[in-house]
Amino acid sequence: REEHPVVVAAITKFTILNISPIDQFNNWISSLLCKLVLNTRNYSFKNWLSLEDSFYKDRDEIDLLTSEIGVNSDYTQVLEYFSEQLADRALNLAEQVKLLAKDTKVAK
């Protein structure tokens, strides 16, 4: 409970992605566990935030990051990547909410 939820979620996600025998379902399971970690630690953005689509776009980069974890067990780049993706998605969500608020005022 002392670690930040983003750090725990990133390590959970990329550790699950690094497991070889169940490679077919790794992405799905890692996304579920990542959401579970964030939700149980009150870091959920009320389920408005979805990280899956950003991770599906950058599949080559994710494969490179997971292979580097297997070689040297260094999570620094993984944490940077995950936190940047989370911040980017949160910023996009904030912009969408602001635009929606403006549209509501115009409609009234």
N, C-alpha and C positions, 0 to 999 in steps of 0.2 A: 504493500500500500504506500510505500514511501516514494516509489518511482512515478514519474509523470505518465498519465494514460497514453499519450502519444508515443512515448518511448516503448512502453509495454506492448501496445498494439503493433507497432512497426516490427519489433523483435518477434512477436508471435506470428505475424503474417509471413515474414521472410524465413523464419525457421520452418514453418509448415511447407512453404514453397520449396524448400531445400530437400525435403524428404523424397527420395527417389522411387520407392516401390509403388506408391499410389499416385504417380505423376498425373494421371488422368483427372483426378478430382482435387488436386492440390489447390488450385486457384479458388475453387468454390468453397472449400473448407477453410482456407486461410481468410477469405473475405468474411465468412460467417463468424469465425473466432475474433477477427479484428473488430467487427461491429459489436460483438458481445463484450469485449474488453472495454471499448469506448462507452458503450451504454451502461455497463455496470459501474463505471466510474464517473457517471454524470457528464459525459463529454460527447453527447449524441447529436446535438443540433436538432433535436426533436425529430429525428429520422428524415430531415429534409436534405441531408448531405449524402451523396452517393460517391464513393471512391472507385467503384468497380470500373466504370467506363474509362477513367484516366489510366487505370492499371492495364486495361485491355489494349489500349492504344499503344502503350510503350512496352510491349511484351519482350522485345529484344533487349531493351535496357534492363528490364527486371530479371531476365535470364542471366545477363552479365553480372548483375549485383548478387544474385543468389549463388552463382558459381564462385564469386570472390569470397563470399561468406564461408563456403566449404573449404577454400584453400587456406585462408589466414584467420578466420573467425573474427574479423573486424567489421563491426556494424556501423561505423561512422558514416560511410557513404549511403547506406540503407536508411539511416535515421535522417540524413539530410534530404534524400529523395522523398521519403515518406512525409516529412514535415512540410516540404515545399509543395507537394501535391495536396496535402490537407489545407494548407494556407491558401493555395490557389483556388481550390473548390469552395472554401469558406468565403473568400473575397467575391467570387462569382455569385454565390448565393446572396451575399449582402447587396450586391449591385442589382440583382433581380428583384429583391424585396423593395429596394428603394424605387426602382422603376414601377413596380406594381403599386406602391403607395402614391406615386405621382399620377398614375393612370386612374386610380380611385378618386383622387381629388378632382381631376379633370372631368370624370364621369358625373360627379355630384354637381 
